[in-house]
Amino acid sequence: MKYENEKIEFKREISNSLVKEVIAFCNSSGGTIIIGYNDDGSVCGLENAKEDLDKISNKLHDSIEPDISFLVAPRIEKEDGKDIIIIEVLQGTNKPYYIKSKGMTSEGVYVRLGATSQPANRDSIRDMIVESSGITFEKNISITQNLTFMYTERIFKEKNIAFGIREQKTLGIINDKDKYTNLGLLLSDQCPYLIKMAVYKDGVKKEFIDRKITSVGSVLQQLEEALSYLKLNNRISGKIEGMERIDTYDYPEESIREVLLNCIGHRNYEIPGSTIVNIFTDRMEFLSLGGLVKGLTIDDIKLGISSSRNPRLISIFHRLGLVEAYGSGIPRMLELYRNSPKLPEIKVAPNSFLVVLPKMSLKKEYVEIIDYLKEKDYATREEIEKILGMKKVATLSVLNEMLDRNIILKQGNSRDIIYKLRM
């Protein structure tokens, strides 16, 4: 039996909602509408399928803009001896598709969300218009044309890369009408998109002990300022192994750099606001505006699949040697945490992208427990007491801290309790 989902919609008969269902599929990733089905996926059939087929064609042609005739293929089929109509709907390339009488409004534009068709919000409609037009933020003319590039010029000079008018046109900083683009604005000394950073006393946003906002200026300058500030708040600790002192940081410096580059390079600059970095006692949080680029999933970016809202900016980062390869940032960040008991988290909302870097430096007792659990798979409290050489109360205190930090799991009840590493 078939079931409704993000790609399939059932209808007993032709109804006024058919138009919005077709629009939703065209504006999303396509799908199939089956008319002559009950909601539970059973066949009820149609009495006058040929007549209904004509009605459908006329209804869709008269009600939807832009033209979708090449995206929709209705046909009659028989199932269980009954006539049904199957409408295959392709994803459109001229979005947004909308109800003629309603226009490009939330009342006229629909998208597919799960197994339902929902009105699109203003941001979604705007994104579809931009996607269809091919005019991106980077290519648009900057409102501010009185731009200077002292910092960016210095960086290009240090890399022995030319930065004259011809190169600026090639890079997309100046367009074919000799106007500065928004890409130029991002690299200019007048760039208004800032990075705000705050250090908090504990693990919640209750009391901050320090904060900094980057200066107005090139995103390259802001990257350097942010990295310098975060380095000051990345505590270093050392231990002696043989004749050497081994220094370790709370957070891998390369991970911080990769995440910041990701925040700057891939954020949606059409959404007003700043990139936010919050530093807590046990983690750093990086919040960038703009969710995932359309068509990508979190699993995709973890694998290194890359698609940027700002491909020209990323290209410049690559040319300056700031990024090693396209899409390498997130996989590299995860690799640096490969041996850590707690991995970075990535959370995505429609208009934001959050990366959480957990602190890597651990108490000596944590390390001893982790090493034992890696070897033995699990341990009782009594075994851990012997490992640490501590009494019951002190051991339970350490175990509870590790449970609170999601480093270990506790399983079983009463005397059968065991502890395992959280995978």
N, C-alpha and C positions, 0 to 999 in steps of 0.2 A: 504494500500500500504506500502511495506517495504522501508526503507531508509538505505543508507550506514552510518555506524558509526564505532566506534573502534572495533566492533565485527563482522561486516558484510561487505563484499566486493562484488560488482556486476561486471560481465563481459559479454559482448555480445558473445564472442567466446574465444577459447584458444589463448593466446598470450605469448610472451616472458616474460611479466611481471608477469605471473602466479607464476613462481618460487620464485620471491622476495616476493610476497604476502604470500605464504605459509611459507617462512622463517620468515617473520615478525611476523606472528601469533605464530609460534613455539617459537620464542624468546621473545614474550610478554605473553599475558594471553589466547592465543587460539582465535578461531573465526570460521566464516563460509564464504566460497566463493561460490557464486551461478553463474554458467555459463549458459547463455541463458537469461539474464536479461539486459535490458537497464539501463543506469545510473539513470533514474528517477524511477526505481523499477518496470517498466512494463515488461511483458514477451515477449521476441522475439523468444525464443525456439532455438533448435539445429536440423539441418537436419540429422546428423549422430552421434547421442549421444553415441551409443555403440562403434563406431570407436574412437570417442573423448575420451571416458573413458579409452581405452587402451593407447592412446597417453599420457594422463595425468599421468597414472601410470608409464610409461616408462620415461617420461620427469622428473618427480620428483625423481625417483630412480637414474637416470643417472646424475642429476645436483646438488644434495644437499648432503652435509656432515654435521654431522654424519647421519647415517641411520634414516629416519623418517617414515619408513613403518608402524610402530605400532602407529604413531601419526596422520595419515591421513586416512580418510575413505570416498572415493568418491562413489557416488551412483547416479543412474538415477531416476528421478521422473517426473510425468506429472503434468502440471499446465496449466489451460485453454486449455487443449487438446494438449499441446506442450511439447516436451521433454526438460528437463533441467538437469544439473548435479549439485549436491550439494556436496561440499567438506567440511566435518567437520575436523577442525584442532585443535589438543590438544596442550596445552603448553608443551614444552619439558623439560626434566630434564638433558640434556647433552648439554647445551648451551655453546658457541654460535653455531647456525646452520648457514651455509654459502654456497654460490655458489662455487662448487668445483674449477672451473677455476680461481676464484678470491681470494680464501683463506680467512683467518680471517682478512680482511681489511674492511675499510668503503665502498669499492666497492662490497664486497661480503656478508656483514652482514647487515640485515635489522631489524627494529623494528617497531611496530605499534604506531603511534602518532595520536590520534584522528581518523579521517576517512581515513588516508593515511598511506602508508608504506614508511619509510624514512631510509636512510643509518645510521647506528649506528656510533657514534663517538668513538674515542680510549678509552675514559674512560668507556663508556658503554660496550665495548667489554671486557675490562679488568675485569670489575665487573662481567660479565657473566662467565668468566673463573674462577674467584675466587669462585663464587657461586656454580658452578658445581663441582669444585675440592674439596670443603669443607675445603680448606686451608685458614684460615682467617689471618688477620694481627697479631692478638694475638698469634697465634700458630707458625707463622714463626720464624725462628732463627734470633736473633738480630745480626746485623752486628758488633755491639760492644759487646764483651764478657767480657771485663775487667770492671765488674759492682760491685758496692757496694750498700748496703741498710741500711745505718746508720739511716736515717730518718724513713723509713718504719718499721725497726726493733723496733724503739722507740715507734711508734704508736701501733704496735702489742703488745708490752710489756705492755703499758698502759691499753690495753683492756684485758690483761691476756690471749692472744692468742699466741700459739707457732709459731715460724717462723724459724724453722730449715730446713735443706736440705730436709728432708722427707716431711715437710709441703709445701715447695716451689715446690716440684714435684707434690704434690696433687693439689695445686692451679694452676699449669700450668706455673709457673715462670721458671722452669727448665723442659726440655722435656725428652723423654725416651733415648736420646743419651747424656744426661748430658750437654746440651747446654742451655744457657739462651735464652728465647724467647723474642719477642717484648713486651709481657705482663711484663716480667722482666724489660725490658728497661723503660717502663712507670713508674714502681715503684722504679726504681733505682735512686741513687744520680746523675746519668749522663743523666737523661731524658732531651732531647733537645726541647720538645714541650712546648712552653711558652704561657703565657697569657699577652697580652698587653692592658693597660688601659689608657684612656685619659679623662681629664675633660675639657669641652669647656665652653667658656664665655657665649654663648647664645644657641639658638636652632639649630644651623647649624655647620658643620665642617669648621669653618673659622679661629677661634683663640682659641687655647687651653691655659689653664692656669696652667695645671699640667699633668704629665703623669708618669706611672710606668710600668716596665716590671718585671715579676716574675723571680726569680733566676732559673738557670739550676738546676734541682733536681726533686725528686719524685713528681708525680701528687698530692700526698697527701700534700706535702709541698707547692706546688703552690696553691692548694685550700685554705690553711690557709692564705698564703700571700695575695691572691686576696680578700678574705673575710675581712681581716683586713684593707686593703686599701679602699675597698668600704664602710666599716663601717665609716671610717673617712669622707667620702663624702656623708653620709646619714644623713642629718640634722635632729636634734631632736627639737621638739617644745612642749610646755606644756600649759595646761589650768587647771584652778581650778574648780572642781566640788564638791560642798559641802566643806568638810574639806580636800579633797584629790587633789593632783596635778596629772593630767593624761598626761603622755608623749606619743607623737606619732612621728613616723619617716616619712620622705618623702616617703620611700619605705619600705614595710614589710621586716624585716630582713630575715624571713624564705623564702620569695619569691626569694630574691637574692641568698640565699644558694641553693635552689632547682634548679634555672636556671643554676648556676655555675656547680653544680653536673651533670646536664643534658649535658652541654657543654663539660665537661671533659669525662664523661662516654660514650657518644654516638657519639662523633665526629669521622670523618674518618681520621685516622692518616696516611693513605697512600697519602693524599694530603698535600704537604708541606705548611707550614704557621703557624700562631699563632691564638689562640682564641682571639677575639677582644671584649673589653668592652668600649663603649663610654658613657660618662656621660654628659648630657645636662642640661639646666636649668629646663626642664619640664619632662625629661624621662631618663631612662638608656636603652641602646641597647646592647644586647649580641649576637655576631655573631660567630657561630661555623661552622667549615668546614665539609661538608658532608650533603646532603639533607636528606629526610626521608628514613628510611630503606625500602627496596623494599617490596611492598605489603601493606604498611600503608598509611593512609591519615591523614590530620590534625585533622579531626573529630575523628579518631581512638585514637590518642594520647591524645586528650582532654578528652576522656572517660576513659583513663587509660590503653588502650591496649598497651602492651610493646613488643618490639623486638629490640635488641641492636646489633650493629656491634661488640661490645666488651663485650659479656656476662660474660666472666671471670672477667673482671675488675669490672663490676656491681655487680657480686657475692661477690667480695672482699669488695666493698663499703657496701653491705648489711651485710656482716659478721662483719664489723667494726662499724655497727650501723649508718653509714652515710646516708643511705636511709632506710625508714621504710618498704616499700614494692615495688615490681617491678611495674613500670608504675605509681607510685603514685605522682611523682614530678610535672608534668604539671597540673593535676587536683587539687593538693594542692595549687599550685601557683594561679590558677584561683579562688579557694575558698577564699583565703585570700583577694581577690579583690571584693568579692561578693557585698559589700555595697558601692563600689567606683563608682562614676559617669562615670569613664572611665576604661575599662578593658584592660588587657594586649593584645598585638597583637602577632600573630605568622605568620611569612612569610617564605615560603620555595622556594628555587631555586634548580636546579639539584645538585649543589655541595655546598650549604650553607643552614644554618638554623638560622633564626633571631627571637629573642624574644625581644619585646619592653615592658618595665615596665613603665607605666605612674606614675608621681608623685602623691601621694595620699593626701599630706597636701594641704589644700585649704584655700583661703582667707575667712574670716568671712562672707563677703557678698555672696560668692559662696555658702557656707553652708546654709545660710538663704534662698537663692533662690531655692536650690536643695530640701530642706525640704518642702518648700511651694509647689513646682511642684510635689513632690511625693504624697502630700496630695490632691492637686486640679487638677492635670493632666496638666493644662496649666494656663498661666497668661498673662495679657496685661502689657505693660510698666508702665501704670499708677498704676496698682496694685503692681508692683514690687517697684515703687517709695515709696509707702506707707509702704511696708514691710521693706525697707532699711532705710526709713526716709531720703532719699537723693533727690536732685533735678534732673531734666530731664537729663542734660548733664552728670552728674556724674553716674547716673543710666545707661545711654546708654554706657558709657565707660566700666562699669562692664559687661554688657550684651555682648558687642563686644568682650571682652576678653574671655568670656565663649564660644562664638561662634567660635572664633579662636582656642580654645583648644578642640573643638568638644564635649563639655559637654552638650550643649543645641542646639535646632533647632529653627529657626525662620520660621513661616508660615504666609501666607496671604500677603496683600498689604496695603499700606497707613494706614488708621485708623483701619483696620481689623487685624493688625499684632498681633500674639500671640507667646508665647515662650513655648517650651516643652522640657522635658529631652530627650536627645538622647538615644535610647534604644540599 
